[in-house]
Amino acid sequence: MVDYPKDRDDGRIHLAFDRDFLTIPVAAIVPLKTLPAGAKESRSYSQVLSSIEAIGLIEALVVMADAKNAGTWFLLDGHLRLEALKELGIAEVECLLAADDDTYTYNKRVNRIPPIQEHRMIVRAMDRGVPSVDIAAALGLQVESVLRRFRLLDGISPEAAEMLKDTPCSMKVFDILRQMSPMRQIEAADLMIGQNNFTVMFARALRAATPENQLAIAKKGKGGGKPTPSGQQIARMERELAALQTQVKSVEETYGIDNLHLTVARGYIAKLLANNRVVRWLALHQQDYLAELQKIAEIDTLGPAA
């Protein structure tokens, strides 16, 4: 764990933690917040629990001493880990002793591991002889899921993988990129980064817009990819989209005027219906018209003007 310096009023740099770990009884640690409902049923908790059970605690708890009660420690970071330790019956744990009561840094400044970095960690562990079963147990995953993460970059251009190494692309996005040629993978990665959009839907849209000559050769049989829209289908969709945009633009140009006219007409009808003689005549001779005019007069608003 790195000691992060902090500025104090005296102008000197002070460490945020003590340099040495402190072994504390788990029972003496007091959480500063309660876990939300269903936290113990979440995937995160199951992964923390299986990781501690398989290889022990990796990231130490961060605590601060209670100035009023000696031997009591407030937990600043690691509430899921503390619950897992209690469930596993572990009596003592090594902790980092914080100098300040700072929970914002731990709760708000967390960097989630990207899928490519997770892939590289699994590859390194398996290269060093760690069985996939042990990795699955430590991460709380199925063995098939670990092997899929191990093969995450199979068929992916090294340039595209380097571009996406720090992005939250899911494994399904890489499955879609794998259906494109290496050059098209790089273009798609650049577009996703430029739009800051790493969703599966956006990746599918990029694949649909990919020409046939930039797609990877589809595998025959069950593993083959889904058919890509032809050039004629894409051209037809573009024409339909252009026509729809033209219609929307036409409505936008006249919406304000139409709304004004309808508002004036509604006000005029409401004024007519305020005349008892007009209402009596309509009730005797045009009852259907009267009912419809009353519905129009009761409209509160026609919508905001463009």
N, C-alpha and C positions, 0 to 999 in steps of 0.2 A: 504494500500500500504506500502510495506516495504521500509525503507530508506537504500539504499545500500551505504556502505562507500567506499570512494576512497582515494588513497594515493596522497598526494601533495608533493611538493619539500621540505616543512618544516618538513616532517616526521610524521606529525600528521594525524589522520583520520578525514576526513570531510564528512558530509552527502551530498548525491547527490541531495536531495530535501529539501525544507523547510518543517518543521513539520506540519504546518497548511495549510489547503486548502484555495485557493484564488478564490473568486467569480468575474468572468470577463464577460463583455458583449461579446456575440458571435461575434458581428460585429467588435470588436477590435482585434480579433485573426486572424493573417495572416498565411496562410499555406506556408510551405517551398517548397512544390511540388504540382503539379497538378495531379489530378486523371487520370489514364489511360482511354482510350476510352472504353466505355461499363462498367465502374466500377459500375455505378448506376443501371445497369441491372443485376448485378451479384447476386448470392445467398447470399454472405457474406453481401452485402449492405442491402438486404431485411431483413436479420436476425437482423442486427444492428438497422435498422429502426423500425422493429416490437418490438424488445426488449425495446428500449427507449420509444416507445409509450405505451407499456404495463406496464412496471415496473420502468421506468426511467433509467438514466445513471448509469451503474454499475462501469465501469472502467473510472476513471477520465482522462481528457486530460492532456497532459504534455506540458507546455509552458515555454518560456524563455523571460524575459523582453527585449525590444528593448532599448539599451543604448542611442540611438540618438533621439528617439521619445517617450516621456512619454505617457503612456496610450495605447501603442501598444505592442502586445505580439506575438512572433513567436511560431508557433505550431511545436513541435518536434515529438509528437506521437498522433494519433487519427484523421487522416484525414477523414476516413469514418464516424466516429462518429460526426465530425464537420459538414459534409455535411448533415447528418441525422438531426442534431439539427436545421440547417438552414431550411431544408424542413419542419420540424414540427413546425417552427415558435417560437422556444424557444429563449428567449432574453438573458438570463444569464446562466452560467454554472460554476460549481466548478472545479478548475484545480489544478494540482500540479505544483509548481514553481521549475524548474530545475536550478541547479547552473552552469551546464556546457552545452555547445552546443554539445550535444551527441545524434545523431540520430541512430548510428549504433546499440546500445544495443536494442532499441525498434524494429528496422526493421529486425535485423538478429538473435536475440536471443529470438525467440518466440517459446513457447512450445504449440503445438496443443493438445487439449484435446483428449485422446484416447477414442474409442467407449465404453469400459467397464466403464471408469470413467464417461462418459456422462450418461450411463445407471444407475449408482449408484446415480448420482445427481437427475435424474428423479424419481427414486424409493424413494429417501429421500423426495423429494418435494411432491409426491403423498401420501406418508405415513403421511405427516403433513397436509394433507387435501387440497392441491392445486389441482384444477380440471385439467384434461388433456387438456381441451379447453384453459385454461389460459397458460399452459406450451407451447402448440402449438403456441399460439399467440405470446408469448415472444421469441420463437426460430424461428419463421417464418416457421413452419412445418405444415403438415397436422396432424390431430388428430390420424389417423391410423398410421402414421410414429412415433408419440410419443409413442403410445401403443406398437408398434413393438420394439422400443428401451427399453421400460419397460420390455418386455418379452425376452430380448436379451439372457440371460443366462439360460433360461428354457431348460433343457436337457443337459446342459454343466457341465462337471465334475468341482467341486470346485477347485481341484488342477490345472486343465487346465486353468480355469478362472484366478486363481492367477498368473499363469505363463504369461498369455497374457494381464494382466491388464494395462501395460504401452506400448503396441504395437499398431500399426495402423491397426489392423485387421478390415476389413469391416464386415457388418452384413451378407453378403453372405458367408463369410468364416465361421462364426458361424453356419449358416444353413448347411454347409457341415460337419462341426465337429459334429453336432447334429446327423448325420447319423451313427456315429461310436460309439463303446462301450466306457465307461469311461476310461479304460486303454489305448485304442488306441487313444483317444483324448489327453491324456497326452503325448504319444509318438509323435503324430503329432505336438503338441505345441512345444515340445523339438526340433523337426526337423526344424520347421519354425524359431525358435529363433536361432538355430545353423547356418542355412543358411541365416539368416536375410532376409527372403523372406516370406511376409505375403499376397501374392496375391491370388486371387481366383483360378487362373490356377494351382498354386502349391498345394493348398488345394485339388483341384479336382484330381491331380496326386496322392496325398497321399491316397485319398479315393479309387482310382482305384487300388492301390497297397495293399489295405487292404484285408486280407483274409475274407471269408464269416463269419467265427465264431467270428470275431471282429467287425462286423457291428451291428448296432442297428436293432431291429425288425422293418421292414418297415411297414408303415401304409397301410392299404388296401384302395382302392378307389382312389379318385382324389388326395389326399394328399400324396400318396406313393412316395418314393424316386425313382430316376432313377436306372435302373438295373446296377449292377456292372459287369465288365468283369470277365468271369470265369477264373479258373486257367489255363485251356488249352489255352484260348485266350492270357493271359498274357505270358505263356511260348512260344507261337508262336511269339508274338511280340518281346520277348527277343532274340529268335533265329534269327529273321530277323534283329534286331539291331546289333547282333554280326556279322552276315554275312556282313552287310553294313560297319561296322567298319573295318572288314578285307579288304574289297575292297578299302576303303579310305586309309588304311595304305599301301596297295600295290601300289596305285597310288602315294602316298607321297614318297615312296622309289625310284621310277623310274622317277619322274617328273623332277628332276634336270638334269639327263642325257638326257632324251628325249628333254627337252628344249634346251640343248646345241647342240644336233644333228640337231634339226630343225633350230636353229640360223645359224649354219655353212652352212646348205643346202640352206637357203635363201640367205646368202651372196654369195655362189657360183653361184646361179641362177642369182642374180643381176649382177655379174661380166660377165657371159655369155651374158646377154642381153645388156651389154655395147659394145659388139662387133657388129658392123653394118652388117658384113657378116653373122653372126649367125642369126640376126634378119631378114635379107632379105630371107635367106633360109627357116626359119620357116614361114615367111609370104607367101611364094610361095607354100610350101609343107605341113605344119602343122599349119594352122591358129588357130585351136582350142587349140592346145598345147601352142601357143604363148600367147593367151589371158589369159590362166590360169597361165602361168609362170609370166606374167606381174603382175597379181594380187598378187602372192606370193612375188614378188620382192618389191611391194609397201607397204608391211606390215611393220609398224614402229617398233613394238615390239611384242614379243610372250608372254609377261607376265614375272613377276619377278621369278627368279630361287628360288627353295625351299632351 
